[in-house]
Amino acid sequence: MQKFDIVVIGAGISGFSAAMRGAERGARVCLVERMNLGGNCVYKGLYSLISMRLSLESLCKDHQGNLKPGLAIESNGYKDLVQLRLHAGEVAKEVTEKMHQELKNAGVDIQIGSGDILSPNQVGIRRGKESLTTQADKIIYSVGSTPQAPANLPFQEDAIISLEQIFELHEVPGSILIFGTDWLGWETASFFNRLGCKVFLGDDNPILYSKLDPEIASVFDAEMKRNKIKLLLNKRIVSHHNKKDKIHITLDGDVRFSVEKILLAGPRKGNISGLDADRLGIRLGSNNKILVNERQETSTQGIFAVGSVTGRSYSLNLSEEEGRVAADNALGRERALNPDWIPHTVYTEPEFASVGCRLQDASQKGFHGVEGRCDASQLDRSLLYGDTSALFKVVADRSSKRVIGAQIVSHRASEIIPLVLLAIKKGLTVNALASLACGISTESRGIREAAKACDKALKSRQKASLGE
């Protein structure tokens, strides 16, 4: 029987991250996966969606590099999704091969099969009729989750489907309702809008995402309207029925319309069919989510859980960090997950990204927040590229002048936000960001100008307090 310091079950993003972190720390690690490395994120999630979007852009740009709205659905060559899906599938395989090589180089033992927790120190691996048992000092469970339809809106083949099933579609629907304001729901709405599809984005919540800065949220709303995506917030689906290849929908307030498909981006259910939670003493919450503490440890000592099986909303950055935190704690390093150190990114067009705390939350976290902002009108890049949506906000603590948060709307927000995270982690003052060396036509200049505005606001507050 082989013995490992850590056995990771499930090779999605969080499981891969946990295995790599353990190996980097010098641990003997075994990673068990029944299908493909990368999981749903790579094959039926964000990676595939981005691949399809980029493929679409390369096919549908004019001679100036601008997207032609609706070209993909109007042109016979691109009306179906097969070409885009094939490209996404090829990219997914390349990503899987890259992950496999990285794991191999790190010394991780990769086992293809179904993993079962037999005890807090033993994992069974099944491959058809073959089975083997491995010994594990610690176990990290990362088996993901499955879409769950609400009771009043059950899945219907080829009509009411999960977001994962869009990668099985052959043709672009003429109209869709994406219900549920999951991050991936926003990104899917943006993608289908690019395809020329009429998109409705609905939710029974009154706002899209409560943690977005109000001004950032208003930019998002404006971009949705500019792209003719219809937002239907604070609305429940009262009734729906199929008639002549259309789904006729009634929402609260007697709002009526028809679409060809409904995509559900709502709650998910943990994949725990092979887990004997009662016998192992692992506590579960609603929808089969595994309850964990800030160390990612379950109620059973030595067994950790990461990723969407813990019941939280999808986030690539969160998945990676949970994997690292679990591996560190499995090796006795005592780390707690810090939500303020995890960037949140929405891969729409433009992108939205945030890290740390908003100005509105600063006092709750023990800070006296001061904010600086920079919008498109202040940036040469916006004039060069005709971008009117850019917005950068930096928040600092009035007492220490340290950077404590930022929110960005930009075409490369996902690439810029790590600059702010580094400043937060290192305890840098806002002046450090205000001194960034960056070209006049780069998007990172937006962070620098926002930091300058924040520094100026800090000095004004200081003068005002001295005057008092």
C-alpha positions in Angstrom: 0.0 0.0 0.0 1.4 3.4 -1.1 1.6 6.1 1.5 1.3 9.9 0.8 1.4 13.0 2.9 -1.7 14.3 1.0 -4.2 12.6 -1.3 -6.3 15.0 -3.3 -9.6 13.7 -4.7 -10.7 15.7 -7.8 -8.5 17.6 -10.2 -10.5 20.7 -10.9 -8.9 24.1 -10.4 -9.0 23.9 -6.6 -7.7 20.2 -6.5 -4.9 21.0 -9.0 -3.9 24.0 -6.9 -3.9 21.9 -3.7 -1.7 19.2 -5.3 0.8 21.7 -6.7 1.0 23.6 -3.5 1.6 20.4 -1.5 4.3 19.3 -4.0 6.0 22.7 -3.9 6.1 22.3 -0.1 8.0 19.1 -0.5 5.1 16.7 0.3 4.4 13.4 -1.2 1.1 14.0 -3.1 -1.3 11.8 -4.9 -4.0 13.4 -7.1 -7.0 11.2 -8.1 -9.3 12.2 -11.0 -11.9 10.1 -12.7 -12.1 12.1 -16.0 -10.1 15.2 -17.1 -7.6 17.3 -15.3 -9.1 20.8 -15.0 -12.6 19.6 -14.5 -15.7 21.6 -15.5 -13.8 25.0 -15.4 -11.6 23.9 -18.3 -14.1 21.8 -20.3 -17.5 23.3 -19.5 -16.8 26.6 -17.8 -14.8 29.7 -17.9 -11.8 28.4 -19.9 -14.1 27.1 -22.7 -16.2 30.2 -22.7 -13.2 32.5 -23.0 -11.8 30.2 -25.8 -15.1 30.5 -27.7 -15.2 34.2 -27.2 -11.7 34.8 -28.5 -12.3 32.5 -31.4 -15.4 34.4 -32.2 -13.5 37.7 -32.1 -10.9 36.5 -34.4 -13.5 35.4 -36.9 -15.7 38.5 -36.6 -13.5 41.5 -36.5 -13.4 44.2 -39.2 -10.3 45.6 -40.8 -10.0 48.1 -37.8 -10.1 45.3 -35.3 -13.6 46.1 -34.1 -16.2 43.4 -33.5 -19.1 43.4 -35.9 -22.2 42.9 -33.7 -24.3 39.9 -34.7 -22.0 38.8 -37.5 -21.6 35.3 -36.1 -25.4 34.6 -36.2 -26.0 36.3 -39.5 -23.2 34.6 -41.5 -23.9 31.1 -42.7 -20.3 30.0 -41.8 -20.8 30.9 -38.1 -24.5 30.4 -37.4 -23.8 27.1 -35.6 -21.6 26.8 -32.6 -19.7 23.7 -33.8 -16.6 25.6 -35.0 -16.3 27.6 -31.8 -16.8 24.4 -29.7 -14.2 22.5 -31.6 -11.7 25.3 -31.0 -12.6 25.4 -27.3 -12.2 21.6 -27.1 -8.7 21.7 -28.6 -7.7 24.4 -26.2 -9.1 22.4 -23.2 -7.0 19.4 -24.2 -3.9 21.6 -24.5 -4.6 23.0 -21.0 -5.0 19.5 -19.6 -1.7 18.4 -21.1 0.0 21.4 -19.7 -1.5 20.7 -16.2 -0.4 17.0 -16.5 3.1 18.0 -17.3 3.3 20.5 -14.4 2.1 17.9 -12.0 4.5 15.4 -13.3 7.4 17.8 -13.1 6.4 18.6 -9.5 6.5 14.9 -8.6 2.7 14.5 -8.1 1.5 10.9 -8.5 -1.6 11.1 -10.8 -4.2 8.3 -10.6 -7.1 8.2 -13.1 -10.1 6.7 -11.3 -12.8 7.4 -8.8 -11.6 8.2 -5.3 -13.5 7.2 -2.2 -12.6 8.3 1.4 -12.5 5.0 3.3 -11.3 6.6 6.6 -9.6 9.8 7.6 -6.3 8.1 6.6 -7.3 5.9 3.6 -8.5 6.5 0.1 -9.8 3.8 -2.3 -9.3 4.3 -6.0 -11.6 2.5 -8.5 -10.8 1.9 -12.2 -13.5 -0.3 -13.6 -13.1 -3.7 -11.9 -9.7 -2.8 -10.5 -9.3 -1.1 -7.1 -6.5 -0.1 -4.8 -6.1 1.6 -1.5 -3.6 4.3 -0.6 -2.6 5.6 2.8 -2.9 9.4 3.5 -1.8 11.5 6.4 -4.3 14.2 5.1 -7.1 14.1 2.5 -8.4 17.1 0.4 -11.8 16.6 -1.2 -12.4 18.6 -4.4 -15.1 16.8 -6.4 -17.1 19.9 -7.5 -20.8 20.3 -7.9 -23.8 19.8 -10.2 -26.3 22.4 -11.4 -29.6 22.2 -9.5 -32.9 23.5 -11.0 -35.5 25.2 -8.7 -38.6 23.2 -8.1 -40.8 25.5 -10.2 -38.3 25.5 -13.1 -37.1 21.9 -13.8 -34.6 21.2 -16.5 -36.1 20.3 -19.9 -34.1 18.8 -22.7 -33.0 21.4 -25.2 -35.2 24.1 -23.6 -34.3 24.8 -20.0 -30.7 23.9 -19.5 -27.7 24.6 -17.2 -24.9 26.9 -18.2 -22.6 23.8 -18.6 -24.9 22.5 -21.4 -24.3 25.5 -23.7 -21.2 23.6 -24.7 -23.5 20.9 -26.2 -25.5 23.3 -28.3 -25.2 23.1 -32.1 -26.8 26.4 -33.1 -27.0 29.9 -31.7 -30.5 30.4 -30.2 -32.3 33.6 -31.4 -33.2 34.5 -27.8 -32.3 33.3 -24.3 -33.1 34.1 -20.7 -30.2 33.6 -18.3 -31.7 33.3 -14.8 -29.4 33.7 -11.8 -26.7 36.3 -11.3 -23.8 33.9 -10.9 -20.5 35.3 -12.3 -20.5 32.8 -15.1 -24.1 33.9 -15.9 -22.9 37.4 -16.6 -20.0 36.1 -18.7 -22.4 33.8 -20.7 -24.8 36.7 -21.3 -21.9 38.8 -22.7 -20.8 35.9 -25.0 -24.3 35.2 -26.4 -24.8 38.9 -26.9 -21.7 38.9 -29.1 -23.2 36.1 -31.1 -26.1 38.3 -32.0 -28.5 36.5 -29.7 -31.3 38.5 -27.9 -30.3 38.2 -24.2 -32.4 38.6 -21.0 -30.5 38.5 -17.7 -32.8 38.0 -14.8 -32.7 37.3 -11.0 -35.1 37.4 -8.1 -32.5 39.7 -6.2 -32.9 43.5 -6.5 -29.3 44.0 -7.4 -26.8 42.1 -9.5 -24.1 41.7 -6.9 -24.2 43.3 -3.4 -20.4 43.6 -3.1 -20.0 45.7 -6.2 -19.2 49.4 -5.6 -22.5 51.3 -6.6 -20.7 53.4 -9.2 -19.1 50.2 -10.7 -22.5 48.6 -10.7 -24.0 51.5 -12.6 -21.2 51.1 -15.2 -22.1 47.5 -15.6 -25.8 48.4 -15.9 -24.9 51.0 -18.6 -22.8 48.4 -20.5 -25.7 45.9 -20.4 -28.1 48.5 -21.8 -25.6 49.7 -24.4 -25.3 46.1 -25.7 -29.1 45.7 -25.5 -29.0 43.0 -22.8 -32.3 43.3 -20.9 -31.8 43.3 -17.1 -34.8 41.9 -15.2 -33.9 42.2 -11.5 -36.1 41.6 -8.4 -38.3 39.3 -10.6 -39.4 35.7 -10.0 -40.6 33.4 -12.7 -44.3 33.1 -12.1 -45.0 30.7 -15.0 -43.6 29.3 -18.2 -44.9 27.0 -20.9 -43.6 25.7 -24.2 -45.4 26.5 -27.5 -44.0 26.3 -31.0 -40.3 26.1 -30.1 -40.7 29.1 -27.8 -40.9 29.3 -24.0 -43.5 31.8 -22.9 -42.5 33.3 -19.6 -44.4 35.4 -17.1 -42.4 37.3 -14.3 -43.5 39.2 -11.3 -45.4 42.3 -12.2 -47.1 40.6 -15.2 -43.9 40.9 -17.3 -44.4 38.7 -20.3 -42.0 37.6 -23.1 -40.8 34.6 -25.1 -37.4 33.0 -25.6 -36.0 29.9 -27.3 -34.0 28.8 -24.3 -33.6 29.4 -20.5 -30.1 29.0 -19.1 -30.0 28.5 -15.3 -27.1 30.0 -13.4 -28.6 29.3 -10.0 -27.7 27.0 -7.0 -25.6 23.9 -7.3 -25.5 20.6 -5.4 -22.3 19.1 -4.1 -21.1 15.9 -5.8 -21.0 13.7 -2.7 -22.6 10.6 -4.0 -19.5 8.5 -3.2 -19.0 10.1 0.2 -20.3 8.4 3.3 -20.5 11.6 5.3 -22.4 10.2 8.3 -19.9 7.4 8.8 -16.9 9.7 8.5 -18.5 12.4 10.7 -18.4 15.1 8.0 -21.1 17.7 8.5 -23.2 18.8 5.5 -25.2 21.9 4.8 -28.0 22.5 2.3 -27.7 21.2 -1.2 -25.1 18.6 0.0 -22.5 21.3 0.6 -19.6 20.2 2.8 -19.2 22.6 5.8 -15.6 23.8 6.3 -13.9 26.3 8.6 -11.5 29.2 7.6 -8.7 26.6 7.2 -10.8 24.6 4.7 -11.0 21.7 7.2 -14.2 19.7 7.5 -15.7 18.6 10.9 -13.5 15.5 10.7 -9.9 16.3 11.5 -7.5 15.6 8.7 -10.1 15.8 5.9 -10.3 19.1 4.0 -12.8 20.3 1.3 -12.2 22.9 -1.4 -14.0 24.2 -4.5 -17.7 24.4 -5.2 -18.5 21.2 -3.2 -18.3 23.6 -0.2 -21.3 25.5 -1.6 -19.9 28.8 -2.5 -20.3 30.6 -5.8 -17.9 29.9 -8.6 -14.7 31.9 -8.7 -11.4 30.9 -10.4 -9.3 32.9 -8.0 -11.1 31.6 -4.9 -10.7 28.0 -6.1 -7.0 28.4 -6.5 -6.6 30.1 -3.1 -8.7 27.5 -1.3 -6.5 24.7 -2.7 -3.4 26.5 -1.5 -4.8 27.1 2.0 -6.0 23.5 2.4 -2.6 22.2 1.3 -0.7 24.5 3.7 -2.9 23.5 6.6 -2.7 19.8 5.7 1.1 20.2 6.2 0.7 22.0 9.5 1.3 25.6 8.4 -1.9 27.1 10.1 -3.3 29.4 7.4 -6.8 31.0 7.3 -8.5 31.9 4.1 -8.5 35.7 3.7 -11.4 36.9 1.5 -9.8 40.3 1.2 -6.7 38.8 -0.5 -8.8 37.1 -3.3 -9.4 39.1 -6.5 -12.9 38.7 -8.0 -13.0 39.1 -11.8 -15.9 39.0 -14.3 -14.7 38.2 -17.8 -17.3 40.2 -19.7 -16.4 42.9 -22.2 -15.1 45.1 -20.6 -13.9 43.1 -17.6 -14.8 43.9 -13.9 -12.4 43.2 -11.1 -12.2 43.9 -7.4 -10.0 43.1 -4.4 -9.9 44.1 -0.8 -12.7 46.3 0.5 -14.9 49.0 -0.9 -15.1 52.4 0.6 -18.5 51.5 2.0 -17.1 48.5 3.9 -13.9 50.1 5.3 -15.4 51.1 8.7 -16.7 47.5 9.3 -13.2 46.2 8.8 -11.6 48.7 11.2 -10.4 51.3 8.7 -11.1 54.9 7.9 -11.4 54.7 4.2 -10.5 57.3 1.6 -11.1 56.8 -2.1 -9.6 58.1 -5.3 -11.0 57.5 -8.8 -10.0 57.8 -12.4 -12.4 57.4 -15.4 -12.0 57.1 -19.1 -11.9 60.9 -19.7 -8.6 61.1 -17.9 -6.8 58.4 -19.9 -5.0 58.7 -23.3 -5.7 55.1 -23.9 -9.5 55.8 -23.9 -9.0 58.4 -26.5 -6.8 56.2 -28.7 -9.1 53.2 -28.5 -12.5 54.9 -28.2 -13.1 53.3 -24.8 -15.6 55.2 -22.7 -16.3 52.6 -20.0 -13.0 52.5 -18.1 -13.2 53.3 -14.3 -10.6 52.8 -11.6 -11.1 53.2 -7.9 -8.5 52.8 -5.2 -9.2 52.8 -1.4 -6.7 53.6 1.3 -6.8 53.8 5.1 -6.7 57.4 6.3 -4.5 56.6 9.3 -1.8 54.4 7.8 -2.3 55.5 4.1 -2.0 51.8 3.2 -3.9 50.5 0.2 -6.9 48.4 1.3 -8.9 47.8 -1.9 -9.7 48.6 -5.5 -12.4 48.1 -8.1 -11.7 48.3 -11.9 -13.7 48.4 -15.1 -11.3 47.8 -18.0 -10.6 45.6 -20.9 -7.7 44.1 -18.9 -9.0 44.4 -15.4 -8.0 40.8 -14.6 -4.4 41.6 -15.4 -4.2 44.9 -13.5 -5.9 43.9 -10.3 -2.9 41.7 -9.1 -0.9 45.0 -8.8 -3.3 46.2 -6.1 -3.4 42.8 -4.4 0.4 42.9 -4.2 0.2 46.4 -2.6 -2.3 45.2 -0.1 -0.3 42.1 0.9 2.9 44.0 1.3 1.2 46.8 3.3 2.3 49.4 0.8 1.0 53.0 1.0 -1.1 54.5 -1.7 1.9 56.6 -2.8 3.6 53.3 -4.0 0.7 52.9 -6.6 0.8 56.6 -7.4 4.5 56.2 -8.3 4.0 53.3 -10.8 6.1 53.6 -13.9 3.7 53.0 -16.8 3.3 54.1 -20.4 0.8 56.9 -21.1 -1.3 54.5 -23.3 -1.5 51.6 -20.9 -4.5 50.6 -18.8 -2.4 50.3 -15.7 -2.1 54.1 -15.8 -5.7 54.1 -14.6 -4.6 52.6 -11.3 -1.8 55.2 -11.0 -4.1 58.1 -11.6 -6.7 56.7 -9.1 -4.0 56.3 -6.5 -2.8 59.9 -7.1 -6.4 61.1 -6.5 -6.6 59.0 -3.4 -3.3 60.4 -2.1 -4.6 63.9 -2.8 -7.8 63.1 -0.9 -5.7 61.8 2.1 -3.7 65.0 2.2 -6.8 67.1 2.0 -8.3 65.2 5.0 -5.0 65.6 6.9 -5.0 69.4 6.3 -8.7 69.6 7.3 -8.0 67.7 10.6 -5.0 69.9 11.4 -7.2 73.0 10.7 -9.7 71.8 13.2 
